[in-house]
């Protein structure tokens, strides 16, 4: 009598085990086994982290095992179960792996194929084709598109985290409760003593230092000590929280009438402004997107203001980026003066504060929310809708969308919703952040997600011209490493360009992203089809890099650069100055956020800068979705290359007062999960 040994691994996360009945059916080319209850008398099966084995005796040879059907039925009350994998040892000594890595909830059944990745055109049997089709039909019912706001990328059709499919929920919802995390952060940072004075102003800059008493952070302390300096202001455009705004300036825009005579005192090479432009020494940061955005009016007792500044920057003879002119509005005129380093101290300081505040808003809403969180969710939803678990692209991308849909859903539920936490401290709360995303979508392109293309488009690609742009240098290293890894995996399954063209599932995935996720906006230029292996490699590299490295570079430095409130004010309580010579310290302090909003802001940037518990970093793939040896070898090589980059970055940072480590692979999570 043929005997099959079935080994079942239960997950290690909280509540992964179950007391429900688990049934298994083997489906082979010669027939199916009996529906077998997996149970050991006097033994508690399927405990968290357990690996249990069972013998299934059949009257006849089942042939080649093609599928496994698992069913979970209620014992007393429904008890969810997380199955990692199942292996089957056949009577002939073969060991067949069936990756699962999913939750079984209620009276659910799951049908698994073995771990070999297959393209749709390579499945020849009717059973295999039917399995793919049914899996996608079910997924498309479960993962539905929904428009959260007009003009936004589409998101998941769920109003709350608890409504999400169990497979994409957080293991513990408490860990991502924004209200709980912010309150905990405020308590841990010892700033709750100021919350009762919610709308009162600080006395002076020294007052802000009081909330730093228990904070020990190398970069934030350095920022606190040097934030007024032009060097520190300029440095952040390269290596701060939002290192994507600066671009080379080849021509001064008409709306920013800076002449040589205005900035002559700031130019160090004895060249005219026109000559400095031609030499590539002038840069610009334009916050035009904020022009006309509605300021937060949710609190009738506190007026809040926004500005859309333009900042001209100069690479001096020490290769430092220094601000040389700031205009706080987009329309030039007498009431929109151009502020200069030679102006009275408080005039120039307040102008820089306004730029830093604008940078904070663009960072939070466009660079961070739209271009990492929301776009990663689009890729994730389309992946679940169009790629079955057996597809190699699904296996490759799954770790890089881990918890992304969940964190975004939680954010829409608590953080950026109407009357959410975002409204408490941010000048673009109350709807301004929605307007910003809608405006940003009109210029958001697929190519802007391609890291080298974005760097080049901004004229920031020359290391010789700009030697201290660590975001660019580290990003390029990680990008190339990810791209090489993706290329090796693609080569395993796609032997030629025609194989891509014949893959109807990957083509459906790409089309779903563009036509539904990005709502087919013509200007976004997302591809609807892929024709070559090179295009597929770039597409997958963009997805993985955006979810991992790009998100890490703009998320985990928030506490470093934004915790010192005057360096990144989340709101301003006085309008931008329209004249010079009327600003004093009192006016600046009264412009900055009050005590309560400062505390909420500090708690927010602390909470958002923390890694998830049991974080998975780039190159870590503990769930073995791939069983092919060439892919596993590619993963080992990938991790080795990432480790080499980590060493390079660590060596460079030694002894630096301003280390740059956000793109060090050992600090890059696999996915957008916070």
Secondary structure, DSSP 8 states (H G I E B T S, - for coil): --EEEEEEEE--STT----SEEEEEEEETTEE---EE---TTS--S-TT-EEEEEEE-SS---SEEEEEEEEE-SSS---EEEEEEEEE-TTS-EEEEEEEEEE-SS-EEEEE-S----GGG--SHHHHHHHHHHHHHHHHHS-EE-SSTTS--EES-SSGGGS-GGGS-S-GGGG-HHHHHHHHHHHTT-GGGGGGTT---SSHHHHHGGGTT---HHHHHHHHHTTSHHHHHHHHHHSTTTTS-EE-SS--TTS---HHHHGGG--SS--HHHHHHHT-EEEEE-GGGTT-----S-TTS--B----EEEEEE-TTS-EEEEEEESSSS-BTTB-EE-TTS-HHHHHHHHHHHHHHHHHHIIIIIIIIIIIIHHHHHHHHHHHH--TTSHHHHHHGGGSTTHHHHHHHIIIIISSTTSTHHHH-TTTTTHHHHHHHHHTTT--GGGGSHHHHHHHTT---TTTSTT-HHHHHHHHHHHHHHHHHHHHHHHH--SHHHHHH-HHHHHHHHHIIIIITTT-GGG---S---SHHHHHHHHHHHHHIIIIIHHHHHTTHHHHHSSGGGS-S-BSS---SSSS---HHHHHHHS--HHHHHHHHHHHHHHTS--TT--BTT---S-----HHHHHHHHHHHHHHHHHHHHHHHHHTT-TT---TT-GGG-BSS---
